[in-house]
Amino acid sequence: MKKMRFGMVVMVMLVCLATSAMAQVSIGIGFPSVSIGINLPLLPELVPVPGYPVYYAPRVDGNYFFYDGMYWVYQDDNWYTSSWYNGPWGFVDPQVVPLFILRIPVRYYQQPPVYFSGWQSNAPPRWGQHWGNGWERRRSGWNRWNRSSAPVRAPLPVYQRQYTGDRYPRVEQQQTLRTQSYRYQPRDKVVRRHLQQVRTKTSAPAQRGRQEQPQVRTPAQQNIRRQAPPQHGAPADPRSQSPQRGSEHVQRPAPVHAAPQQPAAQQQPRAQQHQQQPAAPQRQQAPRAQGQEHKDQDRGGGQGSNRGQGQRQDKDEERGRGRNN
């Protein structure tokens, strides 16, 4: 029983390894996660290879190239590639290495391996001899091409010069910065599929993190949400709906009793009211004046009658005295 269980476990592991290997070969370039010992502090100087759509780095201690918008390094009998100058690097299967990378002359390898010795410096390496007849059959005709119709070199990613030292981005940030700053689209189908694979793998964790983060609204956003008008289809305020004819169940708004309006005469300013009021007739003041005059006359008359009576008495006395005499 133990042997059977062990055998089943081994079979499952082999199937998983075979599946992953098939997936890697189907794309041809592994996910950029390999460190190959190259540590560049900044974007290196890249010089065009004459007659080829390729750049090489003469000051880098290694076989360092740039082609079709990607960096390529040949080290320890393996090819690696990256979209950024300092990696991380992805393994490239020999079956899918771009043709123009295979055609680079030997003289542009700054650290040529030992088995390059004796080969022509102006000719490409003898990859068929190194990788065997199987590889030669699958990549038949890799070194035959029209040198007068070489494609145009891809533009250099000069935007990467500002990302040095501690500012060098992580894998997740690299793809975002490349999409924003580098508009070139690779010609090689394998390279395009590789970049699409990297974008998918790097964007999935970021989207998952955004979905898991709760949405927290600030007080200003909450106030805006409260003041926002009702959405289409939501019940509106009954007071804002106009009554429909023929409907018996329409809620009419309560009548609003307006304050009674005052007459026009009362609404005019007080200054105008005083100006418009007619002057009081003088008849009402005349009786008071005449009554006052009668009183004065009575008073004066009384005094005059007394005086007259005194004068008569004096005259009568004088007459009496004359008779006596």
Sequence and secondary structure as in RCSB ss.txt:
>XXXX:A:sequence
MKKMRFGMVVMVMLVCLATSAMAQVSIGIGFPSVSIGINLPLLPELVPVPGYPVYYAPRVDGNYFFYDGMYWVYQ
DDNWYTSSWYNGPWGFVDPQVVPLFILRIPVRYYQQPPVYFSGWQSNAPPRWGQHWGNGWERRRSGWNRWNRSSA
PVRAPLPVYQRQYTGDRYPRVEQQQTLRTQSYRYQPRDKVVRRHLQQVRTKTSAPAQRGRQEQPQVRTPAQQNIR
RQAPPQHGAPADPRSQSPQRGSEHVQRPAPVHAAPQQPAAQQQPRAQQHQQQPAAPQRQQAPRAQGQEHKDQDRG
GGQGSNRGQGQRQDKDEERGRGRNN
>XXXX:A:secstr
 HHHHHHHHHHHHHHHHHHHHHHHHHH B  S B  S   SS    EE TTSS EE TTSSSEEEEETTEEEEEE
TTEEEEESSTT  BEEE GGGS HHHHTS GGG SS  GGGTTS TTS   HHHHH HHHHHHTTTTT   GGG 
       GGGGG  GGG   HHHHHHHHHHH     SSHHHHHHHHHHHHHHHHHHHHHHHHS     HHHHHHH
HHS   TTS   GGGS   TT SS              HHHHS HHHHHHHS    TTTHHHHHHHHHHHHHHHH
HHHHHHHHHHHHHHHHHHHHHHHH 
